[in-house]
Amino acid sequence: MPTEVSPPPGETTQPNKKNRRFMLRILGACVLVGALVFVVWYVLESRWYESTDDAYVNGNIVQITPQIVGTVVSIGADDGDLVNKGDVLVKLDKADADVALENAAANLANTVRKVRGLYSTVSGAQADVAVRQTALQKAKADYERRVNLASSGAISAEELSHALDALTAAESSLTTAEQQLLTNKVLVDDTVVTSHPDVKAAAAQYRAAYLSEVRTTMVAPVTGYVAKRSVQVGQRVQPGAALMAVVPLHEIWIDANFKETQLNHMRIGQSVEVTSDVYGHSVRYGGRVLELGVGTGGAFALLPAQNATGNWIKIVQRIPVRVVFTDPRQLDQHPLRVGMSLDTKVDLHDESGLMLAQKAPTQPAFSTDVYQQQLANADGQVAQIIRTNMAGNAK
């Protein structure tokens, strides 16, 4: 049986070395290609974008709070309900407010009648002055006639003295009447009933009572969704107590916290691509940078870092960057909620924008006009009360 002849040792190690060199060359080539691809990707793509996953949805949380003391008798919406601006959310018992309003109406009516009396007093005082003036003229004529008669001895000196006393009394009476007329005119001078201070004060009291009556009904200041309802029927609420909140989910924004080393090329107005954890990368929102924060999160914390102490460790800080959605209609199909986590990617190609705003805002950041209508009917009711108590003969 023939025996196997093993190859010499030098011949078996030579192919293994060649294979190893070939594999090392392949690995080196792969590393070189990967490095080149990374450099090209960084130069053409990566360096023009800054991203962070430390971003969250934020928005206006409109608190519904009572402005008067009252007992809750009705609740118009619950958590998660959509409410439109002006919808009734909470009603308070109106009994006390109605009584106060009736008292204010009676006080206004009484004040109008009293002021009308002041104008009548002026007219009476004017008539009294006219009477006193006539009396003075008569007393003066009598005295002058008696002076001529006394010089001829036709009347006695005593009668002349009585005529002088009557003239002096007439002058004093006229002075007193004129002073009384002046006093009465001061109370109504340059006014009519509707502009008299007493009537205006009573009208202000009526408006205050009317406001209290209106404020027993609390309405939604904006359109949004109800959250954090804590109020219950029968609860005695105090002014300023948080009863519920309304969140307008179509007016939300993003607070993205970027590292301070990422802000060098970031500018206001740059476009932002946003994805959410709830929908994944299949849904992308468009946004833009609205503002770059004016301080780090730690600087405005309740307990800011004490960096002047000896126990100091340098940590890269984060700056909040506000991002707004360019098309709010995206939120109709894929709504977001306050507090949700997001990924944001800022496009840095356009660096023509500003890093800080240079102009003060010309419009309010957020507002409502539902409270401006609370006094809409009060002025009409004040005018009606005044007209009813004027009787058509006052100024």
C-alpha positions, 0 to 999 in steps of 0.5 A, a space after each residue: 500500500 503506497 504511503 502519502 508523501 507530505 509536502 515540504 514545510 516551506 511549500 505549505 506556509 507560502 500560500 497562507 502568507 499570500 492569503 493573509 496579505 490579500 485579506 489585509 489589502 482588502 481590509 485596508 482598502 475597505 477602511 480607506 474607502 470608508 474613510 473617503 465616504 465619511 469625509 465626502 458625506 461630512 463635507 457634502 451633507 453632515 456638516 450642514 445639519 445639526 440634530 438633537 433628540 432632546 426636543 419636546 412639544 410645547 404650547 399655550 396652556 390656557 387656564 380657566 380660573 374664576 374671577 369671583 367667589 361662587 358655587 359650581 352648578 354646571 360643568 360644560 366640558 370634560 378632559 379631551 373634549 374639543 371646545 370652541 372659543 366662547 363655549 360655556 365651560 363652568 357655571 356658578 350660582 347667580 343668586 348673589 350676583 343677581 341681588 347685587 345687580 338689582 341693588 346697583 340698579 336701584 342705587 343708580 336710579 336713586 342717584 339720577 333722581 337726586 342729581 335731577 333735584 340738584 338741577 331743580 335747586 339751581 333753578 329755584 336759587 336763580 328765582 330767589 336771586 331775582 326776587 332779592 334783586 327786585 327787593 333791593 331795587 325797591 328798598 334802594 328807591 325807597 331810601 333815596 326818596 326818603 333822603 330827599 323828603 328828610 332834607 325838606 323836613 317832610 319825614 322824621 329821621 327815624 323813618 329815614 333810619 328804618 329805610 336805611 335798615 331795610 336797604 341794608 337787609 335787602 343787600 344782605 339777603 341778595 348776597 346770601 341768595 347769590 352765595 346759595 346760587 353759587 353753591 348749588 351751581 358748583 354741584 352741577 356746573 358744566 355737567 348734564 345728568 349723564 356726566 354728573 360725577 355722582 351718576 358716573 360713580 353709580 353707573 360704575 358700581 352698576 357695571 361692576 355688579 354687572 361684570 360679577 353677574 356675567 362672570 358667573 359663566 366661564 367660557 373658553 377663551 380660545 378653541 382647543 382641547 380640555 385638559 386637567 379638569 379638577 372642578 366638581 359640581 357643588 365646589 365653592 371656588 375662589 378667584 384664581 383657582 385652576 379649574 381646568 385648562 384649554 390647550 389649542 393644539 394647532 398653535 403648538 411649537 417645539 423646544 429643541 435643546 441643542 448643545 452650545 457647540 451646535 449653535 455656531 451656524 444656527 440662525 433664525 429662519 432656517 428650515 427644520 425637519 421634525 419627526 416624532 416618536 409616536 409616528 416614526 420617520 414615516 411622518 416628517 413635519 416641516 418647521 423653521 427656527 423662530 428664536 434661539 434661546 437667550 440662556 441655558 436651561 441651567 441658568 433659568 433653573 429653580 436651583 441654578 448651578 453654582 459654578 463659582 464653587 470649588 466642586 466644579 465640573 465642566 459640562 456642555 450646556 444646552 440652549 433651548 431653540 424654538 421651532 414652529 411648524 411651517 404648515 399647521 395643516 400637518 397637525 390635522 392628519 398627524 396631531 401632536 400633544 404637549 410634552 411629546 418627544 421629537 427629533 429635530 434636524 436643522 438645515 444650516 445651508 442658509 446662514 443669512 438670518 440673525 442669531 438674535 431678534 433685532 426688532 420688538 414684536 408688533 403683535 401680541 404673542 397670544 391673545 383672546 377677545 372673549 372678555 372684551 364683550 362682557 360689558 357690551 350690554 352693561 352700557 345699554 342698561 345703564 342708559 336705559 336706567 338713566 332714561 327711565 328716571 329722567 322723566 323728560 324734564 332734566 338736562 
